[in-house]
Amino acid sequence: MTSPDVGVLRTRGGYIKRPAVAALGGGHGLAASLQALQPVTDRITAIVTVADDGGSSGRLREEFDILPPGDLRMALSALCSSSEWGLQWRDALQHRFPGEGPLGGHALGNLLIASLWDLLGDPVAGLDLVGRLLGAHGRVLPMAVEPVRIAATVVGADPARPEDVTDVVGQVQVATTPGRVLSVRLDPDPPTACPEAVQAILDADWVILGPGSWFTSVMPHLLVPELRDALVHTRARRMLALNMVMNTGETTGFSASDHLEVLAAHAPDLHLDVVLADPSVVDGDGDQISDTAAAMGAELVYSSVADPDQPGTHDTLRLAAAYRDVME
C-alpha cells in the first residue's frame, strides 16, 4: 500500500485531509502541544505570546526594542524536523551560553532570531527563515507586531497585607506573584495583532488554546482585539487544553473550573467546542467544570495525558493521541 500524501490523515474509513491547526500559547506548554500535534497534522501554525520580559528575552527586548524571541524560539524548536539536520539545529538554537559575561544566559537561537530581524526588518520573515533552517513542520508567528507588557490586578500581592488589591506589572512579576490574580491587561492597549496570525485563526479547522501559564501565556491572546475577534468568528472548532497542575504560581487558589471562568470573563463572547482535561486535574471538581464548560458551549473530554515520569507535565505521545481522537 502506498503512503498517504502529505496533508492527509489515515482513519478506519480511509484517508481524510489533515486538519489545519492554529495553536495559541507560549513557553513549555505550547512547545508540548506543538510536539503532540506533529503526528496528527503537518498543517500547524503556532501563535506565540510576546510579553516575556525576563532572562535572555528580556535583555534583548530592552536593549534592541524587539519582540522577546524566547517563546518563539521554543515553538520553532518544537516543530523541528526529526532528521539529523533538524535535531542538530534544534539543539544549537536551544544552547544557552554559560557564565556571567555579556553572552552568559543568552540562548543562541534568541541571538540568531534577533540578528535576522535586524537584517530583514520583518519579524515574520525572520521566523520563517529559521523555520526553513530547522525543516519545521509548521509555522511560528507572534501574536502581535510589537512587544507587550502584562499588568495584573492582584489581591494579596504583599503577604503582609492579604486584603489589599494592587497592580503587578511585567510577565515575570505576574507569573511569580504570591497573591491571587483577579484580571490581566496589556500595554499597549490595544496591541496590534500580527495579520498573518489573524488569518491563520480564520483559516484553521481547529484552534487550540493552552496548555500553558494561564495569565501570562494563554490569556494574553484574548486581550488582542483582532485575535479575539478572529477566535470568535472563525469557522474552526475551538479546543481548550487544560494544564496538568492547578492551584500553583499565578493561579494560586484556582480550581479547574476557575480557569474556565477566568477565560469566560475576559472573552464572554468566545464559544468553545471541547475542553480537554486529564482526570487528575478535576478531582473533586468534575460536576462544576462540566457545568462551566457546558455554559461555554463545550464538551468536557477526559483523557489521561500526564507524563508518569515527570509529574505535572504532559506526555506528548498521550497528548497526540488525545488530539487525534478529538479531531477525528
PyMOL commands that set and color helices and strands:
alter all, ss='L'
color gray80, all
select helices_A, chain A and resi 27-37+55-64+70-78+84-94+108-120+123-134+171-176+195-203+214-223+225-233+249-251+256-266+279-282+286-295+316-327
alter helices_A, ss='H'
color red, helices_A
select strands_A, chain A and resi 8-11+14-17+21-25+44-48+139-142+149-155+165-169+180-187+206-209+237-241+274-277+299-302
alter strands_A, ss='S'
color yellow, strands_A
deselect
rebuild
show_as cartoon
